[in-house]
C-alpha cells in the first residue's frame, strides 16, 4: 500500500490549478481547467488545433522513417499481410 501511495503522490506532483465542474444529479461535467502545468494547451499546440512544433511534411517524414523496419519485413515476407 505504501508503494501505491508513493506512486500516486509522485505522479500527481505537477497537478495544480483550478477545475470548474458542473454538478448534476447522478453525473458531472468538466466546464474548465486553469493550470500553469496544463499539457493540453502549451507552446507546441492546443487540443483540437494545429500542431505548432512540426509541419505536415515533418509528419510524413517521421512516418516514412519509423515504418522502414516494418516495410523491410514485409518485403522479405510478401505472403504475410
PyMOL Python script that loads the backbone (N, CA, C, O; Angstrom):
from pymol import cmd

cmd.read_pdbstr("""\
ATOM      1  N   UNK A   1       0.824  -1.183   0.000  1.00  0.00           N
ATOM      2  CA  UNK A   1       0.000   0.000   0.000  1.00  0.00           C
ATOM      3  C   UNK A   1       0.870   1.250   0.000  1.00  0.00           C
ATOM      4  O   UNK A   1       0.563   2.229  -0.680  1.00  0.00           O
ATOM      5  N   UNK A   2       1.956   1.211   0.767  1.00  0.00           N
ATOM      6  CA  UNK A   2       2.855   2.366   0.825  1.00  0.00           C
ATOM      7  C   UNK A   2       3.449   2.674  -0.550  1.00  0.00           C
ATOM      8  O   UNK A   2       3.617   3.840  -0.909  1.00  0.00           O
ATOM      9  N   UNK A   3       3.765   1.636  -1.314  1.00  0.00           N
ATOM     10  CA  UNK A   3       4.313   1.835  -2.660  1.00  0.00           C
ATOM     11  C   UNK A   3       3.277   2.476  -3.586  1.00  0.00           C
ATOM     12  O   UNK A   3       3.609   3.350  -4.386  1.00  0.00           O
ATOM     13  N   UNK A   4       2.026   2.040  -3.474  1.00  0.00           N
ATOM     14  CA  UNK A   4       0.966   2.619  -4.297  1.00  0.00           C
ATOM     15  C   UNK A   4       0.746   4.082  -3.932  1.00  0.00           C
ATOM     16  O   UNK A   4       0.592   4.925  -4.815  1.00  0.00           O
ATOM     17  N   UNK A   5       0.730   4.384  -2.649  1.00  0.00           N
ATOM     18  CA  UNK A   5       0.569   5.773  -2.207  1.00  0.00           C
ATOM     19  C   UNK A   5       1.725   6.637  -2.695  1.00  0.00           C
ATOM     20  O   UNK A   5       1.513   7.774  -3.116  1.00  0.00           O
ATOM     21  N   UNK A   6       2.953   6.106  -2.642  1.00  0.00           N
ATOM     22  CA  UNK A   6       4.125   6.847  -3.119  1.00  0.00           C
ATOM     23  C   UNK A   6       4.029   7.105  -4.622  1.00  0.00           C
ATOM     24  O   UNK A   6       4.371   8.192  -5.088  1.00  0.00           O
ATOM     25  N   UNK A   7       3.563   6.105  -5.388  1.00  0.00           N
ATOM     26  CA  UNK A   7       3.412   6.267  -6.833  1.00  0.00           C
ATOM     27  C   UNK A   7       2.366   7.341  -7.141  1.00  0.00           C
ATOM     28  O   UNK A   7       2.576   8.183  -8.014  1.00  0.00           O
ATOM     29  N   UNK A   8       1.244   7.311  -6.425  1.00  0.00           N
ATOM     30  CA  UNK A   8       0.211   8.322  -6.653  1.00  0.00           C
ATOM     31  C   UNK A   8       0.701   9.718  -6.293  1.00  0.00           C
ATOM     32  O   UNK A   8       0.439  10.677  -7.020  1.00  0.00           O
ATOM     33  N   UNK A   9       1.405   9.835  -5.187  1.00  0.00           N
ATOM     34  CA  UNK A   9       1.955  11.126  -4.782  1.00  0.00           C
ATOM     35  C   UNK A   9       2.933  11.640  -5.835  1.00  0.00           C
ATOM     36  O   UNK A   9       2.893  12.815  -6.200  1.00  0.00           O
ATOM     37  N   UNK A  10       3.800  10.773  -6.320  1.00  0.00           N
ATOM     38  CA  UNK A  10       4.788  11.162  -7.327  1.00  0.00           C
ATOM     39  C   UNK A  10       4.123  11.539  -8.645  1.00  0.00           C
ATOM     40  O   UNK A  10       4.497  12.538  -9.260  1.00  0.00           O
ATOM     41  N   UNK A  11       3.142  10.754  -9.087  1.00  0.00           N
ATOM     42  CA  UNK A  11       2.513  11.007 -10.388  1.00  0.00           C
ATOM     43  C   UNK A  11       1.654  12.268 -10.378  1.00  0.00           C
ATOM     44  O   UNK A  11       1.364  12.813 -11.443  1.00  0.00           O
ATOM     45  N   UNK A  12       1.246  12.739  -9.218  1.00  0.00           N
ATOM     46  CA  UNK A  12       0.381  13.910  -9.130  1.00  0.00           C
ATOM     47  C   UNK A  12       1.125  15.170  -8.700  1.00  0.00           C
ATOM     48  O   UNK A  12       0.493  16.180  -8.393  1.00  0.00           O
ATOM     49  N   UNK A  13       2.462  15.128  -8.674  1.00  0.00           N
ATOM     50  CA  UNK A  13       3.245  16.258  -8.146  1.00  0.00           C
ATOM     51  C   UNK A  13       3.050  17.556  -8.941  1.00  0.00           C
ATOM     52  O   UNK A  13       3.188  18.643  -8.381  1.00  0.00           O
ATOM     53  N   UNK A  14       2.738  17.457 -10.217  1.00  0.00           N
ATOM     54  CA  UNK A  14       2.551  18.652 -11.042  1.00  0.00           C
ATOM     55  C   UNK A  14       1.082  19.014 -11.247  1.00  0.00           C
ATOM     56  O   UNK A  14       0.770  19.901 -12.042  1.00  0.00           O
ATOM     57  N   UNK A  15       0.195  18.350 -10.551  1.00  0.00           N
ATOM     58  CA  UNK A  15      -1.233  18.646 -10.676  1.00  0.00           C
ATOM     59  C   UNK A  15      -1.541  19.857  -9.804  1.00  0.00           C
ATOM     60  O   UNK A  15      -1.543  19.777  -8.576  1.00  0.00           O
ATOM     61  N   UNK A  16      -1.803  20.983 -10.473  1.00  0.00           N
ATOM     62  CA  UNK A  16      -2.078  22.235  -9.770  1.00  0.00           C
ATOM     63  C   UNK A  16      -3.165  22.976 -10.529  1.00  0.00           C
ATOM     64  O   UNK A  16      -3.511  22.609 -11.652  1.00  0.00           O
ATOM     65  N   UNK A  17      -3.694  24.001  -9.923  1.00  0.00           N
ATOM     66  CA  UNK A  17      -4.634  24.845 -10.633  1.00  0.00           C
ATOM     67  C   UNK A  17      -6.051  24.713 -10.125  1.00  0.00           C
ATOM     68  O   UNK A  17      -6.303  24.234  -9.020  1.00  0.00           O
ATOM     69  N   UNK A  18      -6.972  25.154 -10.969  1.00  0.00           N
ATOM     70  CA  UNK A  18      -8.385  25.195 -10.617  1.00  0.00           C
ATOM     71  C   UNK A  18      -9.189  24.453 -11.681  1.00  0.00           C
ATOM     72  O   UNK A  18      -8.965  24.629 -12.879  1.00  0.00           O
ATOM     73  N   UNK A  19     -10.121  23.626 -11.231  1.00  0.00           N
ATOM     74  CA  UNK A  19     -11.017  22.907 -12.136  1.00  0.00           C
ATOM     75  C   UNK A  19     -12.435  23.340 -11.806  1.00  0.00           C
ATOM     76  O   UNK A  19     -12.826  23.400 -10.641  1.00  0.00           O
ATOM     77  N   UNK A  20     -13.192  23.637 -12.844  1.00  0.00           N
ATOM     78  CA  UNK A  20     -14.586  24.025 -12.662  1.00  0.00           C
ATOM     79  C   UNK A  20     -15.463  22.872 -13.129  1.00  0.00           C
ATOM     80  O   UNK A  20     -15.357  22.429 -14.272  1.00  0.00           O
ATOM     81  N   UNK A  21     -16.330  22.385 -12.242  1.00  0.00           N
ATOM     82  CA  UNK A  21     -17.224  21.282 -12.562  1.00  0.00           C
ATOM     83  C   UNK A  21     -18.671  21.728 -12.508  1.00  0.00           C
ATOM     84  O   UNK A  21     -19.043  22.586 -11.707  1.00  0.00           O
ATOM     85  N   UNK A  22     -19.470  21.145 -13.357  1.00  0.00           N
ATOM     86  CA  UNK A  22     -20.919  21.339 -13.294  1.00  0.00           C
ATOM     87  C   UNK A  22     -21.498  20.069 -12.687  1.00  0.00           C
ATOM     88  O   UNK A  22     -21.381  18.991 -13.269  1.00  0.00           O
ATOM     89  N   UNK A  23     -22.113  20.190 -11.535  1.00  0.00           N
ATOM     90  CA  UNK A  23     -22.654  19.033 -10.829  1.00  0.00           C
ATOM     91  C   UNK A  23     -24.146  18.904 -11.098  1.00  0.00           C
ATOM     92  O   UNK A  23     -24.897  19.875 -11.003  1.00  0.00           O
ATOM     93  N   UNK A  24     -24.557  17.694 -11.434  1.00  0.00           N
ATOM     94  CA  UNK A  24     -25.963  17.381 -11.688  1.00  0.00           C
ATOM     95  C   UNK A  24     -26.278  16.098 -10.936  1.00  0.00           C
ATOM     96  O   UNK A  24     -25.366  15.387 -10.514  1.00  0.00           O
ATOM     97  N   UNK A  25     -27.535  15.800 -10.767  1.00  0.00           N
ATOM     98  CA  UNK A  25     -27.870  14.519 -10.144  1.00  0.00           C
ATOM     99  C   UNK A  25     -27.320  13.360 -10.981  1.00  0.00           C
ATOM    100  O   UNK A  25     -27.593  13.272 -12.179  1.00  0.00           O
ATOM    101  N   UNK A  26     -26.573  12.504 -10.372  1.00  0.00           N
ATOM    102  CA  UNK A  26     -26.018  11.288 -10.973  1.00  0.00           C
ATOM    103  C   UNK A  26     -24.908  11.519 -11.993  1.00  0.00           C
ATOM    104  O   UNK A  26     -24.465  10.555 -12.618  1.00  0.00           O
ATOM    105  N   UNK A  27     -24.439  12.749 -12.191  1.00  0.00           N
ATOM    106  CA  UNK A  27     -23.341  12.976 -13.141  1.00  0.00           C
ATOM    107  C   UNK A  27     -22.676  14.323 -12.893  1.00  0.00           C
ATOM    108  O   UNK A  27     -23.182  15.154 -12.138  1.00  0.00           O
ATOM    109  N   UNK A  28     -21.538  14.520 -13.539  1.00  0.00           N
ATOM    110  CA  UNK A  28     -20.856  15.806 -13.501  1.00  0.00           C
ATOM    111  C   UNK A  28     -20.167  16.026 -14.835  1.00  0.00           C
ATOM    112  O   UNK A  28     -19.972  15.085 -15.604  1.00  0.00           O
ATOM    113  N   UNK A  29     -19.799  17.273 -15.108  1.00  0.00           N
ATOM    114  CA  UNK A  29     -19.135  17.626 -16.359  1.00  0.00           C
ATOM    115  C   UNK A  29     -18.061  18.656 -16.069  1.00  0.00           C
ATOM    116  O   UNK A  29     -18.280  19.582 -15.288  1.00  0.00           O
ATOM    117  N   UNK A  30     -16.897  18.503 -16.693  1.00  0.00           N
ATOM    118  CA  UNK A  30     -15.833  19.491 -16.553  1.00  0.00           C
ATOM    119  C   UNK A  30     -16.179  20.696 -17.411  1.00  0.00           C
ATOM    120  O   UNK A  30     -16.437  20.562 -18.607  1.00  0.00           O
ATOM    121  N   UNK A  31     -16.182  21.872 -16.798  1.00  0.00           N
ATOM    122  CA  UNK A  31     -16.508  23.107 -17.508  1.00  0.00           C
ATOM    123  C   UNK A  31     -15.227  23.828 -17.920  1.00  0.00           C
ATOM    124  O   UNK A  31     -15.165  24.427 -18.993  1.00  0.00           O
ATOM    125  N   UNK A  32     -14.214  23.769 -17.071  1.00  0.00           N
ATOM    126  CA  UNK A  32     -12.971  24.453 -17.399  1.00  0.00           C
ATOM    127  C   UNK A  32     -11.826  24.020 -16.516  1.00  0.00           C
ATOM    128  O   UNK A  32     -12.028  23.500 -15.418  1.00  0.00           O
ATOM    129  N   UNK A  33     -10.618  24.241 -17.010  1.00  0.00           N
ATOM    130  CA  UNK A  33      -9.399  23.938 -16.270  1.00  0.00           C
ATOM    131  C   UNK A  33      -8.441  25.091 -16.459  1.00  0.00           C
ATOM    132  O   UNK A  33      -8.246  25.560 -17.580  1.00  0.00           O
ATOM    133  N   UNK A  34      -7.841  25.554 -15.379  1.00  0.00           N
ATOM    134  CA  UNK A  34      -6.823  26.604 -15.450  1.00  0.00           C
ATOM    135  C   UNK A  34      -5.642  26.160 -14.612  1.00  0.00           C
ATOM    136  O   UNK A  34      -5.723  26.120 -13.385  1.00  0.00           O
ATOM    137  N   UNK A  35      -4.542  25.826 -15.277  1.00  0.00           N
ATOM    138  CA  UNK A  35      -3.360  25.342 -14.578  1.00  0.00           C
ATOM    139  C   UNK A  35      -2.103  25.777 -15.322  1.00  0.00           C
ATOM    140  O   UNK A  35      -2.071  25.745 -16.552  1.00  0.00           O
ATOM    141  N   UNK A  36      -1.065  26.185 -14.587  1.00  0.00           N
ATOM    142  CA  UNK A  36       0.200  26.507 -15.248  1.00  0.00           C
ATOM    143  C   UNK A  36       0.872  25.259 -15.826  1.00  0.00           C
ATOM    144  O   UNK A  36       1.779  25.377 -16.649  1.00  0.00           O
ATOM    145  N   UNK A  37       0.445  24.078 -15.413  1.00  0.00           N
ATOM    146  CA  UNK A  37       1.025  22.818 -15.889  1.00  0.00           C
ATOM    147  C   UNK A  37       0.129  22.106 -16.890  1.00  0.00           C
ATOM    148  O   UNK A  37       0.282  20.903 -17.099  1.00  0.00           O
ATOM    149  N   UNK A  38      -0.801  22.817 -17.512  1.00  0.00           N
ATOM    150  CA  UNK A  38      -1.740  22.232 -18.465  1.00  0.00           C
ATOM    151  C   UNK A  38      -0.983  21.694 -19.674  1.00  0.00           C
ATOM    152  O   UNK A  38      -0.305  22.452 -20.367  1.00  0.00           O
ATOM    153  N   UNK A  39      -1.095  20.386 -19.935  1.00  0.00           N
ATOM    154  CA  UNK A  39      -0.406  19.773 -21.077  1.00  0.00           C
ATOM    155  C   UNK A  39      -1.233  19.827 -22.353  1.00  0.00           C
ATOM    156  O   UNK A  39      -0.709  19.570 -23.437  1.00  0.00           O
ATOM    157  N   UNK A  40      -2.510  20.155 -22.243  1.00  0.00           N
ATOM    158  CA  UNK A  40      -3.373  20.214 -23.419  1.00  0.00           C
ATOM    159  C   UNK A  40      -3.197  21.537 -24.150  1.00  0.00           C
ATOM    160  O   UNK A  40      -3.394  21.598 -25.363  1.00  0.00           O
ATOM    161  N   UNK A  41      -2.834  22.585 -23.445  1.00  0.00           N
ATOM    162  CA  UNK A  41      -2.638  23.901 -24.052  1.00  0.00           C
ATOM    163  C   UNK A  41      -1.220  24.368 -23.710  1.00  0.00           C
ATOM    164  O   UNK A  41      -0.947  24.774 -22.580  1.00  0.00           O
ATOM    165  N   UNK A  42      -0.334  24.306 -24.686  1.00  0.00           N
ATOM    166  CA  UNK A  42       1.049  24.719 -24.458  1.00  0.00           C
ATOM    167  C   UNK A  42       1.634  25.330 -25.730  1.00  0.00           C
ATOM    168  O   UNK A  42       0.915  25.529 -26.710  1.00  0.00           O
ATOM    169  N   UNK A  43       2.912  25.624 -25.718  1.00  0.00           N
ATOM    170  CA  UNK A  43       3.555  26.295 -26.851  1.00  0.00           C
ATOM    171  C   UNK A  43       3.644  25.415 -28.101  1.00  0.00           C
ATOM    172  O   UNK A  43       3.834  25.930 -29.203  1.00  0.00           O
ATOM    173  N   UNK A  44       3.508  24.085 -27.942  1.00  0.00           N
ATOM    174  CA  UNK A  44       3.607  23.188 -29.087  1.00  0.00           C
ATOM    175  C   UNK A  44       2.291  23.073 -29.850  1.00  0.00           C
ATOM    176  O   UNK A  44       2.272  22.630 -30.998  1.00  0.00           O
ATOM    177  N   UNK A  45       1.218  23.460 -29.227  1.00  0.00           N
ATOM    178  CA  UNK A  45      -0.089  23.379 -29.868  1.00  0.00           C
ATOM    179  C   UNK A  45      -1.175  23.299 -28.818  1.00  0.00           C
ATOM    180  O   UNK A  45      -0.898  23.260 -27.620  1.00  0.00           O
ATOM    181  N   UNK A  46      -2.404  23.277 -29.275  1.00  0.00           N
ATOM    182  CA  UNK A  46      -3.543  23.170 -28.382  1.00  0.00           C
ATOM    183  C   UNK A  46      -4.421  22.029 -28.837  1.00  0.00           C
ATOM    184  O   UNK A  46      -4.475  21.714 -30.026  1.00  0.00           O
ATOM    185  N   UNK A  47      -5.105  21.410 -27.900  1.00  0.00           N
ATOM    186  CA  UNK A  47      -6.010  20.318 -28.226  1.00  0.00           C
ATOM    187  C   UNK A  47      -7.024  20.809 -29.253  1.00  0.00           C
ATOM    188  O   UNK A  47      -7.668  21.842 -29.066  1.00  0.00           O
ATOM    189  N   UNK A  48      -7.154  20.056 -30.336  1.00  0.00           N
ATOM    190  CA  UNK A  48      -8.106  20.408 -31.370  1.00  0.00           C
ATOM    191  C   UNK A  48      -7.596  21.447 -32.359  1.00  0.00           C
ATOM    192  O   UNK A  48      -8.315  21.825 -33.284  1.00  0.00           O
ATOM    193  N   UNK A  49      -6.366  21.914 -32.175  1.00  0.00           N
ATOM    194  CA  UNK A  49      -5.787  22.921 -33.066  1.00  0.00           C
ATOM    195  C   UNK A  49      -4.591  22.332 -33.804  1.00  0.00           C
ATOM    196  O   UNK A  49      -4.185  21.202 -33.532  1.00  0.00           O
ATOM    197  N   UNK A  50      -4.039  23.078 -34.716  1.00  0.00           N
ATOM    198  CA  UNK A  50      -2.878  22.646 -35.485  1.00  0.00           C
ATOM    199  C   UNK A  50      -1.635  22.579 -34.600  1.00  0.00           C
ATOM    200  O   UNK A  50      -1.425  23.439 -33.745  1.00  0.00           O
ATOM    201  N   UNK A  51      -0.819  21.556 -34.814  1.00  0.00           N
ATOM    202  CA  UNK A  51       0.447  21.436 -34.092  1.00  0.00           C
ATOM    203  C   UNK A  51       1.367  22.571 -34.507  1.00  0.00           C
ATOM    204  O   UNK A  51       1.422  22.936 -35.682  1.00  0.00           O
ATOM    205  N   UNK A  52       2.079  23.123 -33.555  1.00  0.00           N
ATOM    206  CA  UNK A  52       2.991  24.234 -33.841  1.00  0.00           C
ATOM    207  C   UNK A  52       4.449  23.784 -33.861  1.00  0.00           C
ATOM    208  O   UNK A  52       5.326  24.549 -34.260  1.00  0.00           O
ATOM    209  N   UNK A  53       4.717  22.544 -33.431  1.00  0.00           N
ATOM    210  CA  UNK A  53       6.093  22.075 -33.333  1.00  0.00           C
ATOM    211  C   UNK A  53       6.587  21.394 -34.601  1.00  0.00           C
ATOM    212  O   UNK A  53       7.790  21.182 -34.754  1.00  0.00           O
ATOM    213  N   UNK A  54       5.668  21.040 -35.529  1.00  0.00           N
ATOM    214  CA  UNK A  54       6.074  20.382 -36.762  1.00  0.00           C
ATOM    215  C   UNK A  54       5.059  20.672 -37.865  1.00  0.00           C
ATOM    216  O   UNK A  54       3.937  21.113 -37.614  1.00  0.00           O
ATOM    217  N   UNK A  55       5.492  20.412 -39.079  1.00  0.00           N
ATOM    218  CA  UNK A  55       4.625  20.617 -40.240  1.00  0.00           C
ATOM    219  C   UNK A  55       4.090  19.267 -40.718  1.00  0.00           C
ATOM    220  O   UNK A  55       4.494  18.219 -40.213  1.00  0.00           O
ATOM    221  N   UNK A  56       3.197  19.297 -41.673  1.00  0.00           N
ATOM    222  CA  UNK A  56       2.682  18.041 -42.223  1.00  0.00           C
ATOM    223  C   UNK A  56       3.794  17.292 -42.962  1.00  0.00           C
ATOM    224  O   UNK A  56       3.797  16.062 -42.992  1.00  0.00           O
ATOM    225  N   UNK A  57       4.726  18.018 -43.550  1.00  0.00           N
ATOM    226  CA  UNK A  57       5.862  17.370 -44.223  1.00  0.00           C
ATOM    227  C   UNK A  57       6.757  16.669 -43.208  1.00  0.00           C
ATOM    228  O   UNK A  57       7.266  15.583 -43.485  1.00  0.00           O
ATOM    229  N   UNK A  58       6.958  17.270 -42.036  1.00  0.00           N
ATOM    230  CA  UNK A  58       7.727  16.623 -40.969  1.00  0.00           C
ATOM    231  C   UNK A  58       7.048  15.317 -40.557  1.00  0.00           C
ATOM    232  O   UNK A  58       7.713  14.298 -40.368  1.00  0.00           O
ATOM    233  N   UNK A  59       5.721  15.351 -40.420  1.00  0.00           N
ATOM    234  CA  UNK A  59       4.965  14.160 -40.024  1.00  0.00           C
ATOM    235  C   UNK A  59       5.113  13.062 -41.063  1.00  0.00           C
ATOM    236  O   UNK A  59       5.297  11.897 -40.710  1.00  0.00           O
ATOM    237  N   UNK A  60       5.036  13.421 -42.347  1.00  0.00           N
ATOM    238  CA  UNK A  60       5.196  12.422 -43.411  1.00  0.00           C
ATOM    239  C   UNK A  60       6.587  11.790 -43.345  1.00  0.00           C
ATOM    240  O   UNK A  60       6.727  10.579 -43.514  1.00  0.00           O
ATOM    241  N   UNK A  61       7.609  12.602 -43.102  1.00  0.00           N
ATOM    242  CA  UNK A  61       8.978  12.084 -42.981  1.00  0.00           C
ATOM    243  C   UNK A  61       9.119  11.151 -41.793  1.00  0.00           C
ATOM    244  O   UNK A  61       9.762  10.106 -41.895  1.00  0.00           O
ATOM    245  N   UNK A  62       8.526  11.519 -40.669  1.00  0.00           N
ATOM    246  CA  UNK A  62       8.587  10.677 -39.477  1.00  0.00           C
ATOM    247  C   UNK A  62       7.924   9.330 -39.737  1.00  0.00           C
ATOM    248  O   UNK A  62       8.458   8.284 -39.367  1.00  0.00           O
ATOM    249  N   UNK A  63       6.760   9.362 -40.375  1.00  0.00           N
ATOM    250  CA  UNK A  63       6.044   8.120 -40.679  1.00  0.00           C
ATOM    251  C   UNK A  63       6.885   7.241 -41.594  1.00  0.00           C
ATOM    252  O   UNK A  63       6.971   6.029 -41.393  1.00  0.00           O
ATOM    253  N   UNK A  64       7.500   7.848 -42.592  1.00  0.00           N
ATOM    254  CA  UNK A  64       8.310   7.085 -43.543  1.00  0.00           C
ATOM    255  C   UNK A  64       9.517   6.448 -42.844  1.00  0.00           C
ATOM    256  O   UNK A  64       9.803   5.269 -43.056  1.00  0.00           O
ATOM    257  N   UNK A  65      10.214   7.209 -42.026  1.00  0.00           N
ATOM    258  CA  UNK A  65      11.393   6.690 -41.330  1.00  0.00           C
ATOM    259  C   UNK A  65      11.002   5.628 -40.309  1.00  0.00           C
ATOM    260  O   UNK A  65      11.631   4.572 -40.246  1.00  0.00           O
ATOM    261  N   UNK A  66       9.961   5.896 -39.502  1.00  0.00           N
ATOM    262  CA  UNK A  66       9.600   4.956 -38.448  1.00  0.00           C
ATOM    263  C   UNK A  66       8.975   3.668 -38.985  1.00  0.00           C
ATOM    264  O   UNK A  66       8.921   2.666 -38.272  1.00  0.00           O
ATOM    265  N   UNK A  67       8.507   3.684 -40.219  1.00  0.00           N
ATOM    266  CA  UNK A  67       7.911   2.468 -40.781  1.00  0.00           C
ATOM    267  C   UNK A  67       8.900   1.667 -41.626  1.00  0.00           C
ATOM    268  O   UNK A  67       8.521   0.645 -42.198  1.00  0.00           O
ATOM    269  N   UNK A  68      10.143   2.098 -41.718  1.00  0.00           N
ATOM    270  CA  UNK A  68      11.129   1.423 -42.565  1.00  0.00           C
ATOM    271  C   UNK A  68      11.317  -0.038 -42.180  1.00  0.00           C
ATOM    272  O   UNK A  68      11.339  -0.906 -43.053  1.00  0.00           O
ATOM    273  N   UNK A  69      11.451  -0.323 -40.889  1.00  0.00           N
ATOM    274  CA  UNK A  69      11.672  -1.713 -40.466  1.00  0.00           C
ATOM    275  C   UNK A  69      10.479  -2.595 -40.840  1.00  0.00           C
ATOM    276  O   UNK A  69      10.662  -3.725 -41.291  1.00  0.00           O
ATOM    277  N   UNK A  70       9.275  -2.091 -40.659  1.00  0.00           N
ATOM    278  CA  UNK A  70       8.080  -2.861 -40.990  1.00  0.00           C
ATOM    279  C   UNK A  70       7.978  -3.085 -42.500  1.00  0.00           C
ATOM    280  O   UNK A  70       7.632  -4.179 -42.944  1.00  0.00           O
ATOM    281  N   UNK A  71       8.277  -2.057 -43.281  1.00  0.00           N
ATOM    282  CA  UNK A  71       8.235  -2.206 -44.740  1.00  0.00           C
ATOM    283  C   UNK A  71       9.285  -3.209 -45.208  1.00  0.00           C
ATOM    284  O   UNK A  71       9.024  -4.003 -46.111  1.00  0.00           O
ATOM    285  N   UNK A  72      10.487  -3.178 -44.591  1.00  0.00           N
ATOM    286  CA  UNK A  72      11.544  -4.138 -44.958  1.00  0.00           C
ATOM    287  C   UNK A  72      11.117  -5.559 -44.618  1.00  0.00           C
ATOM    288  O   UNK A  72      11.384  -6.488 -45.381  1.00  0.00           O
ATOM    289  N   UNK A  73      10.452  -5.735 -43.476  1.00  0.00           N
ATOM    290  CA  UNK A  73       9.985  -7.069 -43.085  1.00  0.00           C
ATOM    291  C   UNK A  73       8.997  -7.607 -44.119  1.00  0.00           C
ATOM    292  O   UNK A  73       9.124  -8.749 -44.561  1.00  0.00           O
ATOM    293  N   UNK A  74       8.022  -6.800 -44.505  1.00  0.00           N
ATOM    294  CA  UNK A  74       7.009  -7.269 -45.469  1.00  0.00           C
ATOM    295  C   UNK A  74       7.576  -7.461 -46.875  1.00  0.00           C
ATOM    296  O   UNK A  74       7.055  -8.271 -47.642  1.00  0.00           O
ATOM    297  N   UNK A  75       8.628  -6.735 -47.219  1.00  0.00           N
ATOM    298  CA  UNK A  75       9.302  -7.006 -48.498  1.00  0.00           C
ATOM    299  C   UNK A  75       9.962  -8.371 -48.474  1.00  0.00           C
ATOM    300  O   UNK A  75       9.977  -9.079 -49.481  1.00  0.00           O
ATOM    301  N   UNK A  76      10.510  -8.742 -47.317  1.00  0.00           N
ATOM    302  CA  UNK A  76      11.171 -10.049 -47.170  1.00  0.00           C
ATOM    303  C   UNK A  76      10.168 -11.186 -46.963  1.00  0.00           C
ATOM    304  O   UNK A  76      10.497 -12.349 -47.195  1.00  0.00           O
ATOM    305  N   UNK A  77       8.940 -10.857 -46.524  1.00  0.00           N
ATOM    306  CA  UNK A  77       7.906 -11.863 -46.248  1.00  0.00           C
ATOM    307  C   UNK A  77       6.596 -11.441 -46.932  1.00  0.00           C
ATOM    308  O   UNK A  77       5.633 -11.080 -46.254  1.00  0.00           O
ATOM    309  N   UNK A  78       6.558 -11.486 -48.269  1.00  0.00           N
ATOM    310  CA  UNK A  78       5.397 -10.962 -49.001  1.00  0.00           C
ATOM    311  C   UNK A  78       4.086 -11.683 -48.729  1.00  0.00           C
ATOM    312  O   UNK A  78       3.021 -11.100 -48.938  1.00  0.00           O
ATOM    313  N   UNK A  79       4.126 -12.934 -48.270  1.00  0.00           N
ATOM    314  CA  UNK A  79       2.904 -13.686 -48.017  1.00  0.00           C
ATOM    315  C   UNK A  79       2.223 -13.328 -46.691  1.00  0.00           C
ATOM    316  O   UNK A  79       1.092 -13.751 -46.448  1.00  0.00           O
ATOM    317  N   UNK A  80       2.881 -12.575 -45.854  1.00  0.00           N
ATOM    318  CA  UNK A  80       2.340 -12.221 -44.532  1.00  0.00           C
ATOM    319  C   UNK A  80       1.735 -10.826 -44.587  1.00  0.00           C
ATOM    320  O   UNK A  80       2.465  -9.837 -44.520  1.00  0.00           O
ATOM    321  N   UNK A  81       0.449 -10.730 -44.704  1.00  0.00           N
ATOM    322  CA  UNK A  81      -0.204  -9.416 -44.715  1.00  0.00           C
ATOM    323  C   UNK A  81      -1.295  -9.366 -43.706  1.00  0.00           C
ATOM    324  O   UNK A  81      -1.960  -8.339 -43.567  1.00  0.00           O
TER     325      UNK A  81
END
""", "prot")
cmd.dss("prot")
cmd.show_as("cartoon", "prot")
cmd.util.cbc("prot")
cmd.orient("prot")
